[in-house]
């Protein structure tokens, strides 16, 4: 049950961040990608897909890089 709630919350965050990105903050798409990766991973766990190993590592590396781009954009926007 908690996994389903987590998927719903992560998806909601991704949608809200996309709405923010469309308002002139394109770097926020990185944060949306991060949360989309979380949704994908949690959906895979819920559906019983094997996402361990290299796929898991690549997915979370991409999520971390996209989050870094987003927070760097936020930092630069505040200056």
C-alpha positions in Angstrom: 0.0 0.0 0.0 2.8 2.5 0.9 4.5 1.8 -2.5 1.3 2.8 -4.3 1.0 6.0 -2.3 4.7 6.7 -3.0 4.1 6.2 -6.8 1.2 8.6 -6.7 3.1 11.3 -4.7 6.2 11.0 -7.0 4.0 11.3 -10.1 2.3 14.3 -8.6 5.7 16.0 -7.9 6.8 15.2 -11.5 3.7 16.8 -12.9 3.9 19.9 -10.7 7.6 20.4 -11.6 6.8 20.1 -15.3 4.2 22.9 -14.8 6.9 25.0 -13.2 9.3 24.3 -16.0 6.8 25.4 -18.6 6.6 28.8 -16.9 10.1 29.7 -18.0 12.3 27.6 -15.8 13.5 24.9 -18.2 16.1 23.5 -15.8 13.3 22.2 -13.7 12.7 19.5 -16.3 15.8 17.8 -14.7 13.9 17.5 -11.4 10.8 16.2 -13.3 13.1 13.6 -14.9 14.4 12.6 -11.5 10.9 12.0 -10.1 9.9 10.2 -13.3 12.8 7.8 -12.7 11.5 7.2 -9.2 8.1 6.5 -10.5 9.5 4.1 -13.1 11.6 2.3 -10.5 8.7 2.0 -8.0 6.3 0.8 -10.7 8.8 -1.8 -11.7 9.1 -3.0 -8.1 5.3 -3.0 -7.7 4.8 -5.0 -11.0 7.6 -7.4 -10.1 10.0 -6.5 -12.9 13.7 -7.2 -12.4 15.3 -3.7 -12.2 18.3 -4.6 -10.2 21.9 -4.5 -11.4 23.0 -2.2 -14.3 19.6 -0.9 -15.1 19.1 0.2 -11.5 22.5 1.9 -11.5 22.0 3.8 -14.8 18.5 4.9 -13.8 19.6 6.4 -10.6 22.7 7.9 -12.1 20.5 9.7 -14.6 18.2 10.8 -11.8 21.1 12.2 -9.8 22.5 14.0 -12.8 19.2 15.5 -13.7 18.6 16.6 -10.1 22.0 18.2 -10.1 21.2 20.2 -13.2 17.9 21.3 -11.7 19.4 22.5 -8.4 22.3 24.2 -10.2 19.6 26.1 -12.3 17.8 27.0 -9.1 21.0 28.3 -7.6 21.8 30.4 -10.7 18.3 31.7 -10.8 18.5 33.1 -7.3 21.6 35.2 -8.0 
